Amino acid sequence: MIRDTMTGPGADDEATGSQIAQARPFAEAFPALAEAMRKASGLTA
């Protein structure tokens, strides 16, 4: 299977503790996308 041959980012479904520690909030990492999602859902502040 293709999945069995994958390596690198995305090859493992589980995040490690260090990856979680480095994670940023979605709205901080993708501000324009987060704003577009807020507007589309009617949740603008």
CHARMM-style PDB file with segment names, atoms N, HN, CA, C and O in Angstrom:
ATOM      1  N   MET     1       0.828  -1.197   0.000  1.00  0.00      PROA
ATOM      2  CA  MET     1       0.000   0.000   0.000  1.00  0.00      PROA
ATOM      3  C   MET     1       0.868   1.254   0.000  1.00  0.00      PROA
ATOM      4  O   MET     1       2.002   1.243   0.478  1.00  0.00      PROA
ATOM      5  N   ILE     2       0.317   2.325  -0.541  1.00  0.00      PROA
ATOM      6  HN  ILE     2      -0.604   2.335  -0.930  1.00  0.00      PROA
ATOM      7  CA  ILE     2       1.043   3.584  -0.581  1.00  0.00      PROA
ATOM      8  C   ILE     2       1.307   4.080   0.827  1.00  0.00      PROA
ATOM      9  O   ILE     2       2.408   4.549   1.119  1.00  0.00      PROA
ATOM     10  N   ARG     3       0.311   3.986   1.713  1.00  0.00      PROA
ATOM     11  HN  ARG     3      -0.583   3.605   1.476  1.00  0.00      PROA
ATOM     12  CA  ARG     3       0.464   4.472   3.085  1.00  0.00      PROA
ATOM     13  C   ARG     3       1.644   3.805   3.786  1.00  0.00      PROA
ATOM     14  O   ARG     3       2.335   4.443   4.580  1.00  0.00      PROA
ATOM     15  N   ASP     4       1.875   2.535   3.500  1.00  0.00      PROA
ATOM     16  HN  ASP     4       1.314   2.016   2.855  1.00  0.00      PROA
ATOM     17  CA  ASP     4       2.974   1.807   4.139  1.00  0.00      PROA
ATOM     18  C   ASP     4       4.336   2.339   3.709  1.00  0.00      PROA
ATOM     19  O   ASP     4       5.321   2.148   4.423  1.00  0.00      PROA
ATOM     20  N   THR     5       4.411   2.998   2.563  1.00  0.00      PROA
ATOM     21  HN  THR     5       3.611   3.153   1.983  1.00  0.00      PROA
ATOM     22  CA  THR     5       5.692   3.490   2.075  1.00  0.00      PROA
ATOM     23  C   THR     5       5.919   4.956   2.402  1.00  0.00      PROA
ATOM     24  O   THR     5       6.983   5.494   2.097  1.00  0.00      PROA
ATOM     25  N   MET     6       4.938   5.615   3.016  1.00  0.00      PROA
ATOM     26  HN  MET     6       4.074   5.177   3.264  1.00  0.00      PROA
ATOM     27  CA  MET     6       5.075   7.040   3.333  1.00  0.00      PROA
ATOM     28  C   MET     6       6.082   7.254   4.460  1.00  0.00      PROA
ATOM     29  O   MET     6       6.146   6.484   5.417  1.00  0.00      PROA
ATOM     30  N   THR     7       6.849   8.299   4.321  1.00  0.00      PROA
ATOM     31  HN  THR     7       6.798   8.925   3.543  1.00  0.00      PROA
ATOM     32  CA  THR     7       7.755   8.724   5.382  1.00  0.00      PROA
ATOM     33  C   THR     7       7.703  10.231   5.474  1.00  0.00      PROA
ATOM     34  O   THR     7       7.233  10.892   4.548  1.00  0.00      PROA
ATOM     35  N   GLY     8       8.172  10.781   6.565  1.00  0.00      PROA
ATOM     36  HN  GLY     8       8.553  10.245   7.318  1.00  0.00      PROA
ATOM     37  CA  GLY     8       8.207  12.228   6.714  1.00  0.00      PROA
ATOM     38  C   GLY     8       6.904  12.773   7.269  1.00  0.00      PROA
ATOM     39  O   GLY     8       6.072  12.012   7.763  1.00  0.00      PROA
ATOM     40  N   PRO     9       6.716  14.104   7.191  1.00  0.00      PROA
ATOM     41  CA  PRO     9       5.524  14.743   7.740  1.00  0.00      PROA
ATOM     42  C   PRO     9       4.253  14.136   7.157  1.00  0.00      PROA
ATOM     43  O   PRO     9       4.133  13.956   5.945  1.00  0.00      PROA
ATOM     44  N   GLY    10       3.312  13.827   8.035  1.00  0.00      PROA
ATOM     45  HN  GLY    10       3.409  13.973   9.019  1.00  0.00      PROA
ATOM     46  CA  GLY    10       2.049  13.255   7.609  1.00  0.00      PROA
ATOM     47  C   GLY    10       2.044  11.742   7.552  1.00  0.00      PROA
ATOM     48  O   GLY    10       0.993  11.137   7.339  1.00  0.00      PROA
ATOM     49  N   ALA    11       3.201  11.118   7.740  1.00  0.00      PROA
ATOM     50  HN  ALA    11       4.055  11.610   7.913  1.00  0.00      PROA
ATOM     51  CA  ALA    11       3.275   9.667   7.668  1.00  0.00      PROA
ATOM     52  C   ALA    11       2.672   9.012   8.901  1.00  0.00      PROA
ATOM     53  O   ALA    11       2.211   7.873   8.830  1.00  0.00      PROA
ATOM     54  N   ASP    12       2.668   9.701  10.010  1.00  0.00      PROA
ATOM     55  HN  ASP    12       3.043  10.626  10.068  1.00  0.00      PROA
ATOM     56  CA  ASP    12       2.148   9.157  11.262  1.00  0.00      PROA
ATOM     57  C   ASP    12       0.926   9.980  11.673  1.00  0.00      PROA
ATOM     58  O   ASP    12       0.980  11.210  11.697  1.00  0.00      PROA
ATOM     59  N   ASP    13      -0.156   9.308  11.990  1.00  0.00      PROA
ATOM     60  HN  ASP    13      -0.200   8.309  11.971  1.00  0.00      PROA
ATOM     61  CA  ASP    13      -1.386  10.008  12.357  1.00  0.00      PROA
ATOM     62  C   ASP    13      -1.326  10.630  13.745  1.00  0.00      PROA
ATOM     63  O   ASP    13      -2.110  11.528  14.051  1.00  0.00      PROA
ATOM     64  N   GLU    14      -0.428  10.180  14.573  1.00  0.00      PROA
ATOM     65  HN  GLU    14       0.210   9.450  14.325  1.00  0.00      PROA
ATOM     66  CA  GLU    14      -0.341  10.651  15.954  1.00  0.00      PROA
ATOM     67  C   GLU    14       0.713  11.740  16.104  1.00  0.00      PROA
ATOM     68  O   GLU    14       1.844  11.588  15.643  1.00  0.00      PROA
ATOM     69  N   ALA    15       0.335  12.836  16.750  1.00  0.00      PROA
ATOM     70  HN  ALA    15      -0.584  12.960  17.124  1.00  0.00      PROA
ATOM     71  CA  ALA    15       1.297  13.898  17.036  1.00  0.00      PROA
ATOM     72  C   ALA    15       2.107  13.513  18.271  1.00  0.00      PROA
ATOM     73  O   ALA    15       1.581  12.917  19.211  1.00  0.00      PROA
ATOM     74  N   THR    16       3.372  13.856  18.256  1.00  0.00      PROA
ATOM     75  HN  THR    16       3.799  14.340  17.493  1.00  0.00      PROA
ATOM     76  CA  THR    16       4.214  13.588  19.420  1.00  0.00      PROA
ATOM     77  C   THR    16       4.023  14.702  20.442  1.00  0.00      PROA
ATOM     78  O   THR    16       3.466  15.752  20.121  1.00  0.00      PROA
ATOM     79  N   GLY    17       4.471  14.484  21.640  1.00  0.00      PROA
ATOM     80  HN  GLY    17       4.923  13.632  21.901  1.00  0.00      PROA
ATOM     81  CA  GLY    17       4.376  15.495  22.686  1.00  0.00      PROA
ATOM     82  C   GLY    17       5.085  16.779  22.302  1.00  0.00      PROA
ATOM     83  O   GLY    17       4.592  17.870  22.590  1.00  0.00      PROA
ATOM     84  N   SER    18       6.239  16.663  21.652  1.00  0.00      PROA
ATOM     85  HN  SER    18       6.639  15.777  21.418  1.00  0.00      PROA
ATOM     86  CA  SER    18       6.971  17.866  21.263  1.00  0.00      PROA
ATOM     87  C   SER    18       6.246  18.614  20.139  1.00  0.00      PROA
ATOM     88  O   SER    18       6.292  19.843  20.088  1.00  0.00      PROA
ATOM     89  N   GLN    19       5.581  17.887  19.242  1.00  0.00      PROA
ATOM     90  HN  GLN    19       5.544  16.889  19.284  1.00  0.00      PROA
ATOM     91  CA  GLN    19       4.801  18.544  18.194  1.00  0.00      PROA
ATOM     92  C   GLN    19       3.617  19.289  18.800  1.00  0.00      PROA
ATOM     93  O   GLN    19       3.307  20.405  18.382  1.00  0.00      PROA
ATOM     94  N   ILE    20       2.969  18.693  19.762  1.00  0.00      PROA
ATOM     95  HN  ILE    20       3.221  17.786  20.101  1.00  0.00      PROA
ATOM     96  CA  ILE    20       1.838  19.338  20.430  1.00  0.00      PROA
ATOM     97  C   ILE    20       2.305  20.581  21.175  1.00  0.00      PROA
ATOM     98  O   ILE    20       1.623  21.606  21.165  1.00  0.00      PROA
ATOM     99  N   ALA    21       3.461  20.496  21.820  1.00  0.00      PROA
ATOM    100  HN  ALA    21       4.015  19.664  21.829  1.00  0.00      PROA
ATOM    101  CA  ALA    21       3.996  21.629  22.568  1.00  0.00      PROA
ATOM    102  C   ALA    21       4.310  22.812  21.649  1.00  0.00      PROA
ATOM    103  O   ALA    21       4.224  23.964  22.073  1.00  0.00      PROA
ATOM    104  N   GLN    22       4.671  22.535  20.399  1.00  0.00      PROA
ATOM    105  HN  GLN    22       4.741  21.598  20.055  1.00  0.00      PROA
ATOM    106  CA  GLN    22       5.016  23.590  19.453  1.00  0.00      PROA
ATOM    107  C   GLN    22       3.813  24.096  18.669  1.00  0.00      PROA
ATOM    108  O   GLN    22       3.921  25.088  17.948  1.00  0.00      PROA
ATOM    109  N   ALA    23       2.682  23.439  18.796  1.00  0.00      PROA
ATOM    110  HN  ALA    23       2.594  22.633  19.382  1.00  0.00      PROA
ATOM    111  CA  ALA    23       1.493  23.803  18.014  1.00  0.00      PROA
ATOM    112  C   ALA    23       0.996  25.197  18.391  1.00  0.00      PROA
ATOM    113  O   ALA    23       1.069  25.606  19.550  1.00  0.00      PROA
ATOM    114  N   ARG    24       0.491  25.914  17.392  1.00  0.00      PROA
ATOM    115  HN  ARG    24       0.432  25.581  16.450  1.00  0.00      PROA
ATOM    116  CA  ARG    24      -0.073  27.241  17.607  1.00  0.00      PROA
ATOM    117  C   ARG    24      -1.582  27.155  17.397  1.00  0.00      PROA
ATOM    118  O   ARG    24      -2.054  26.287  16.662  1.00  0.00      PROA
ATOM    119  N   PRO    25      -2.338  28.038  18.029  1.00  0.00      PROA
ATOM    120  CA  PRO    25      -3.778  28.056  17.784  1.00  0.00      PROA
ATOM    121  C   PRO    25      -4.065  28.275  16.292  1.00  0.00      PROA
ATOM    122  O   PRO    25      -3.336  28.997  15.611  1.00  0.00      PROA
ATOM    123  N   PHE    26      -5.135  27.644  15.798  1.00  0.00      PROA
ATOM    124  HN  PHE    26      -5.727  27.058  16.352  1.00  0.00      PROA
ATOM    125  CA  PHE    26      -5.480  27.737  14.384  1.00  0.00      PROA
ATOM    126  C   PHE    26      -5.580  29.190  13.924  1.00  0.00      PROA
ATOM    127  O   PHE    26      -5.018  29.551  12.890  1.00  0.00      PROA
ATOM    128  N   ALA    27      -6.290  30.024  14.684  1.00  0.00      PROA
ATOM    129  HN  ALA    27      -6.746  29.730  15.524  1.00  0.00      PROA
ATOM    130  CA  ALA    27      -6.494  31.420  14.288  1.00  0.00      PROA
ATOM    131  C   ALA    27      -5.181  32.208  14.247  1.00  0.00      PROA
ATOM    132  O   ALA    27      -5.064  33.178  13.498  1.00  0.00      PROA
ATOM    133  N   GLU    28      -4.214  31.803  15.031  1.00  0.00      PROA
ATOM    134  HN  GLU    28      -4.309  31.014  15.639  1.00  0.00      PROA
ATOM    135  CA  GLU    28      -2.907  32.466  15.019  1.00  0.00      PROA
ATOM    136  C   GLU    28      -2.078  32.001  13.821  1.00  0.00      PROA
ATOM    137  O   GLU    28      -1.381  32.798  13.193  1.00  0.00      PROA
ATOM    138  N   ALA    29      -2.159  30.713  13.514  1.00  0.00      PROA
ATOM    139  HN  ALA    29      -2.725  30.066  14.025  1.00  0.00      PROA
ATOM    140  CA  ALA    29      -1.378  30.162  12.409  1.00  0.00      PROA
ATOM    141  C   ALA    29      -1.966  30.524  11.046  1.00  0.00      PROA
ATOM    142  O   ALA    29      -1.230  30.693  10.074  1.00  0.00      PROA
ATOM    143  N   PHE    30      -3.299  30.642  10.977  1.00  0.00      PROA
ATOM    144  HN  PHE    30      -3.896  30.505  11.766  1.00  0.00      PROA
ATOM    145  CA  PHE    30      -3.982  30.926   9.718  1.00  0.00      PROA
ATOM    146  C   PHE    30      -5.021  32.026   9.921  1.00  0.00      PROA
ATOM    147  O   PHE    30      -6.220  31.763   9.827  1.00  0.00      PROA
ATOM    148  N   PRO    31      -4.581  33.250  10.198  1.00  0.00      PROA
ATOM    149  CA  PRO    31      -5.531  34.315  10.552  1.00  0.00      PROA
ATOM    150  C   PRO    31      -6.548  34.635   9.453  1.00  0.00      PROA
ATOM    151  O   PRO    31      -7.724  34.835   9.756  1.00  0.00      PROA
ATOM    152  N   ALA    32      -6.132  34.686   8.202  1.00  0.00      PROA
ATOM    153  HN  ALA    32      -5.176  34.523   7.956  1.00  0.00      PROA
ATOM    154  CA  ALA    32      -7.069  35.017   7.124  1.00  0.00      PROA
ATOM    155  C   ALA    32      -8.123  33.929   6.958  1.00  0.00      PROA
ATOM    156  O   ALA    32      -9.302  34.230   6.769  1.00  0.00      PROA
ATOM    157  N   LEU    33      -7.712  32.689   7.027  1.00  0.00      PROA
ATOM    158  HN  LEU    33      -6.755  32.445   7.180  1.00  0.00      PROA
ATOM    159  CA  LEU    33      -8.654  31.590   6.900  1.00  0.00      PROA
ATOM    160  C   LEU    33      -9.615  31.560   8.084  1.00  0.00      PROA
ATOM    161  O   LEU    33     -10.811  31.329   7.910  1.00  0.00      PROA
ATOM    162  N   ALA    34      -9.099  31.789   9.274  1.00  0.00      PROA
ATOM    163  HN  ALA    34      -8.127  31.977   9.416  1.00  0.00      PROA
ATOM    164  CA  ALA    34      -9.945  31.809  10.466  1.00  0.00      PROA
ATOM    165  C   ALA    34     -10.979  32.932  10.371  1.00  0.00      PROA
ATOM    166  O   ALA    34     -12.137  32.739  10.743  1.00  0.00      PROA
ATOM    167  N   GLU    35     -10.574  34.092   9.882  1.00  0.00      PROA
ATOM    168  HN  GLU    35      -9.634  34.249   9.580  1.00  0.00      PROA
ATOM    169  CA  GLU    35     -11.504  35.212   9.732  1.00  0.00      PROA
ATOM    170  C   GLU    35     -12.576  34.881   8.699  1.00  0.00      PROA
ATOM    171  O   GLU    35     -13.754  35.169   8.912  1.00  0.00      PROA
ATOM    172  N   ALA    36     -12.178  34.281   7.587  1.00  0.00      PROA
ATOM    173  HN  ALA    36     -11.221  34.047   7.414  1.00  0.00      PROA
ATOM    174  CA  ALA    36     -13.149  33.903   6.553  1.00  0.00      PROA
ATOM    175  C   ALA    36     -14.147  32.884   7.100  1.00  0.00      PROA
ATOM    176  O   ALA    36     -15.332  32.939   6.772  1.00  0.00      PROA
ATOM    177  N   MET    37     -13.678  31.966   7.924  1.00  0.00      PROA
ATOM    178  HN  MET    37     -12.715  31.921   8.190  1.00  0.00      PROA
ATOM    179  CA  MET    37     -14.568  30.970   8.527  1.00  0.00      PROA
ATOM    180  C   MET    37     -15.522  31.626   9.506  1.00  0.00      PROA
ATOM    181  O   MET    37     -16.698  31.264   9.562  1.00  0.00      PROA
ATOM    182  N   ARG    38     -15.032  32.594  10.286  1.00  0.00      PROA
ATOM    183  HN  ARG    38     -14.077  32.888  10.241  1.00  0.00      PROA
ATOM    184  CA  ARG    38     -15.911  33.308  11.227  1.00  0.00      PROA
ATOM    185  C   ARG    38     -16.991  34.057  10.471  1.00  0.00      PROA
ATOM    186  O   ARG    38     -18.165  34.009  10.838  1.00  0.00      PROA
ATOM    187  N   LYS    39     -16.592  34.751   9.414  1.00  0.00      PROA
ATOM    188  HN  LYS    39     -15.638  34.790   9.116  1.00  0.00      PROA
ATOM    189  CA  LYS    39     -17.559  35.519   8.619  1.00  0.00      PROA
ATOM    190  C   LYS    39     -18.589  34.596   7.980  1.00  0.00      PROA
ATOM    191  O   LYS    39     -19.780  34.906   7.985  1.00  0.00      PROA
ATOM    192  N   ALA    40     -18.155  33.481   7.439  1.00  0.00      PROA
ATOM    193  HN  ALA    40     -17.187  33.229   7.436  1.00  0.00      PROA
ATOM    194  CA  ALA    40     -19.055  32.543   6.768  1.00  0.00      PROA
ATOM    195  C   ALA    40     -20.063  31.931   7.743  1.00  0.00      PROA
ATOM    196  O   ALA    40     -21.189  31.612   7.364  1.00  0.00      PROA
ATOM    197  N   SER    41     -19.649  31.770   8.997  1.00  0.00      PROA
ATOM    198  HN  SER    41     -18.734  32.030   9.305  1.00  0.00      PROA
ATOM    199  CA  SER    41     -20.538  31.153   9.987  1.00  0.00      PROA
ATOM    200  C   SER    41     -21.352  32.190  10.762  1.00  0.00      PROA
ATOM    201  O   SER    41     -22.223  31.830  11.553  1.00  0.00      PROA
ATOM    202  N   GLY    42     -21.068  33.479  10.536  1.00  0.00      PROA
ATOM    203  HN  GLY    42     -20.360  33.771   9.893  1.00  0.00      PROA
ATOM    204  CA  GLY    42     -21.793  34.538  11.232  1.00  0.00      PROA
ATOM    205  C   GLY    42     -21.283  34.781  12.636  1.00  0.00      PROA
ATOM    206  O   GLY    42     -22.000  35.357  13.454  1.00  0.00      PROA
ATOM    207  N   LEU    43     -20.071  34.360  12.938  1.00  0.00      PROA
ATOM    208  HN  LEU    43     -19.489  33.891  12.274  1.00  0.00      PROA
ATOM    209  CA  LEU    43     -19.519  34.510  14.292  1.00  0.00      PROA
ATOM    210  C   LEU    43     -18.523  35.664  14.401  1.00  0.00      PROA
ATOM    211  O   LEU    43     -17.634  35.626  15.252  1.00  0.00      PROA
ATOM    212  N   THR    44     -18.651  36.675  13.568  1.00  0.00      PROA
ATOM    213  HN  THR    44     -19.373  36.707  12.876  1.00  0.00      PROA
ATOM    214  CA  THR    44     -17.714  37.809  13.652  1.00  0.00      PROA
ATOM    215  C   THR    44     -17.961  38.593  14.941  1.00  0.00      PROA
ATOM    216  O   THR    44     -19.090  38.723  15.413  1.00  0.00      PROA
ATOM    217  N   ALA    45     -16.892  39.094  15.472  1.00  0.00      PROA
ATOM    218  HN  ALA    45     -15.975  38.989  15.088  1.00  0.00      PROA
ATOM    219  CA  ALA    45     -16.991  39.828  16.744  1.00  0.00      PROA
ATOM    220  C   ALA    45     -17.165  41.314  16.510  1.00  0.00      PROA
ATOM    221  OT1 ALA    45     -17.265  42.082  17.467  1.00  0.00      PROA
TER     222      ALA     45
END
